Amino acid sequence: MTGQGLDKLKEFLGHLNSRIHISGLFQSPSDPIEFYIDGIYQVTGVGLVVAGTLKAGTIESNTILNLGPDKTGNFKPVMVKTIHHKMLPVEKAFAGQAVCFAIKSMVKKDNLRRNNFRKGMIMLDKDVEPTSIQNFEAEVKILHHATTIKPNYQAVIHCGVIRQCAQVLEMNKDLMRTGDTGFIKFRFMYRPEYLKVGTTILFREGRTKGLGLVSRIFPNE
């Protein structure tokens, strides 16, 4: 209420070791860039601003990145104009930081708008050839399900910034119940996504919940 002792609290927090690199959730600042978008803003006098978490790499002003996947699964080049971290302008952003970028399209006569964006879009290093996929396999554990899971079952997949309904195509078992573990091949129902092997996924439908890791992706399907 009075603020007494806050200076000591801040000093204590300043001496704690950062969990950015020991958590295993982030890669090195020298790795290829991966920026996951979780917010889009239209700022007067600035233009389009994207906010999110930089999972890998280092980004400077005027860096060109690939933005996508769009509704057709394609990526397009954009340029980072300015960078903000903790509400302050900075020259660089590093892996592990939550940052905002003002960006512009590098495609002529293509003006970025908020309705061009959706959940699941990311920005990647321009030297990386990104592949969007619709089919993937995951090793999952069924945390709760009232009956049984079979092929053609549909659930919402949560994976990082991805939120999309997916259909069960194949299973290594005839059916799965609460507590079972197995491999399930899913297909995103509406549009391709950018997904990597080893990523954690959560799927849900009503009270049904399952947790797993992506074990394979099928980019050619």
C-alpha positions in Angstrom: 0.0 0.0 0.0 2.8 2.5 0.9 5.5 1.2 -1.4 7.8 0.5 1.6 10.4 -2.1 0.7 9.8 -2.0 -3.1 13.4 -1.0 -3.7 14.6 -4.1 -1.9 12.2 -6.3 -3.9 13.4 -4.8 -7.2 17.0 -5.3 -6.1 16.3 -9.0 -5.2 14.6 -9.6 -8.6 17.5 -8.0 -10.4 19.9 -10.6 -8.8 17.8 -13.6 -10.0 19.2 -15.6 -12.9 17.2 -15.2 -16.2 15.1 -18.2 -17.1 15.2 -17.3 -20.8 18.0 -19.7 -21.8 17.6 -22.4 -19.0 13.8 -22.9 -19.7 14.5 -24.6 -23.0 11.8 -22.6 -24.7 14.1 -20.3 -26.6 17.0 -20.7 -29.0 20.2 -18.7 -29.3 20.3 -15.1 -30.5 22.6 -16.4 -33.3 20.1 -18.9 -34.6 17.8 -18.2 -37.6 15.0 -15.8 -36.6 11.6 -17.1 -35.4 9.1 -14.5 -34.2 5.6 -15.7 -33.1 2.9 -13.1 -33.6 0.1 -12.8 -30.9 -1.1 -9.2 -31.4 -1.7 -6.8 -34.3 -2.3 -3.1 -34.0 -2.9 -0.2 -36.5 -1.1 2.8 -35.0 -1.8 6.2 -36.3 1.3 7.8 -37.9 3.2 4.5 -37.7 1.2 1.9 -39.6 0.9 -1.8 -38.9 2.5 -3.0 -35.6 2.9 -6.7 -34.7 3.6 -7.9 -31.1 4.8 -11.2 -30.0 7.7 -13.3 -28.7 11.1 -13.7 -30.4 11.9 -17.4 -30.0 15.2 -17.3 -31.8 17.7 -15.0 -33.5 18.4 -11.2 -33.4 16.4 -8.6 -35.3 17.5 -5.1 -36.2 15.8 -2.2 -37.9 15.5 -2.7 -41.7 15.7 -6.5 -41.3 13.7 -8.3 -44.1 11.7 -11.3 -42.9 9.2 -13.8 -44.3 5.7 -13.3 -43.0 3.1 -16.1 -43.1 1.6 -18.5 -43.6 -1.5 -16.7 -45.1 -4.8 -18.4 -45.9 -3.2 -20.2 -48.9 -0.1 -21.3 -46.9 2.3 -18.8 -48.6 4.9 -16.4 -47.1 5.8 -12.9 -48.2 8.7 -10.6 -47.4 8.3 -7.7 -45.0 10.7 -5.2 -43.5 11.0 -4.3 -39.8 11.0 -0.4 -39.6 11.2 0.2 -35.9 11.5 -2.0 -32.7 10.0 -1.4 -29.2 10.8 -3.5 -26.1 9.1 -2.7 -22.8 7.5 0.4 -24.4 10.8 1.9 -25.3 12.5 2.1 -28.8 15.5 -0.1 -29.2 18.0 -0.8 -31.9 17.9 -4.7 -31.6 15.7 -7.4 -30.3 17.1 -10.7 -29.0 15.7 -14.2 -28.5 13.6 -14.5 -25.4 12.1 -10.9 -25.5 8.5 -9.9 -26.0 8.7 -7.1 -28.5 6.7 -5.0 -31.0 7.7 -4.3 -34.6 6.4 -1.7 -37.1 6.5 -3.5 -40.4 5.8 -2.8 -44.1 5.4 -5.1 -47.0 8.2 -5.5 -49.6 5.7 -6.5 -52.3 4.7 -3.5 -54.5 1.1 -2.3 -54.1 0.6 -4.6 -51.2 -0.5 -2.6 -48.1 -0.6 -4.6 -44.9 -3.9 -4.5 -43.0 -5.2 -6.1 -39.8 -7.6 -8.3 -41.7 -4.5 -9.8 -43.5 -3.5 -11.4 -40.2 -4.8 -14.4 -38.2 -3.8 -16.6 -35.3 -0.8 -18.8 -36.1 1.2 -16.4 -38.3 5.0 -15.9 -37.7 8.0 -14.1 -39.1 11.0 -16.1 -40.1 14.6 -15.5 -41.3 14.6 -14.5 -45.0 17.3 -17.2 -45.6 15.0 -20.0 -44.3 12.7 -21.7 -46.8 9.5 -22.0 -44.7 7.1 -24.9 -45.4 3.4 -24.8 -44.3 1.7 -28.1 -43.6 -1.8 -29.4 -43.1 -1.0 -33.0 -42.0 1.1 -33.9 -39.0 1.5 -36.8 -36.5 1.8 -36.4 -32.7 2.3 -38.7 -29.8 -0.5 -37.8 -27.5 -1.9 -38.7 -24.1 -5.7 -38.5 -23.6 -6.2 -36.6 -20.3 -10.0 -36.8 -20.4 -12.6 -38.1 -22.8 -16.2 -39.2 -22.0 -16.2 -42.0 -24.6 -13.7 -43.0 -27.3 -11.6 -41.3 -29.9 -11.7 -42.7 -33.4 -10.7 -41.6 -36.9 -12.7 -38.6 -38.2 -12.9 -37.2 -34.6 -12.4 -33.4 -34.6 -10.9 -31.1 -32.0 -9.3 -27.7 -31.6 -5.5 -27.7 -31.7 -3.6 -25.3 -29.5 0.1 -25.0 -30.4 1.9 -21.8 -29.6 0.0 -19.1 -31.4 -1.9 -21.7 -33.5 -5.7 -22.1 -32.9 -7.4 -24.3 -35.4 -9.7 -27.3 -35.7 -8.1 -30.5 -36.8 -9.4 -33.9 -37.9 -8.1 -37.3 -36.8 -7.0 -39.2 -40.0 -5.2 -42.2 -38.6 -4.3 -43.8 -35.3 -2.0 -46.6 -34.2 -4.9 -48.0 -32.2 -8.5 -48.8 -33.1 -9.7 -46.4 -30.4 -8.4 -44.3 -27.5 -9.9 -43.6 -24.1 -9.0 -41.5 -21.1 -5.4 -42.3 -20.0 -4.3 -43.9 -23.3 -1.2 -42.9 -25.1 -0.6 -43.3 -28.8 0.2 -41.8 -32.2 -2.5 -39.8 -34.0 -2.2 -38.3 -37.5 -4.1 -35.0 -37.7 -5.2 -32.7 -40.5 -5.8 -29.0 -40.1 -9.3 -28.5 -41.6 -9.2 -24.9 -42.9 -5.7 -23.7 -43.8 -2.0 -24.8 -43.6 0.2 -23.8 -40.5 3.9 -23.6 -39.8 4.7 -26.4 -37.4 7.9 -28.0 -36.2 8.7 -31.5 -34.9 9.0 -31.5 -31.1 6.4 -28.8 -30.6 4.0 -29.3 -27.7 0.3 -29.4 -28.7 -2.9 -29.4 -26.7 -6.2 -30.4 -28.2 -9.7 -30.0 -26.8 -13.4 -30.5 -27.6 -15.9 -29.8 -24.9 -14.5 -31.5 -21.8 -12.2 -33.6 -23.8 -8.5 -32.7 -23.4 -5.3 -34.3 -24.7 -1.6 -33.4 -24.6 1.2 -34.4 -26.9 4.3 -33.7 -29.0 4.6 -33.4 -32.7 6.6 -36.4 -34.0 6.3 -36.0 -37.8 5.1 -33.5 -40.3 4.0 -34.1 -43.9 4.8 -31.1 -46.0 4.1 -32.8 -49.4 0.6 -33.6 -48.5 
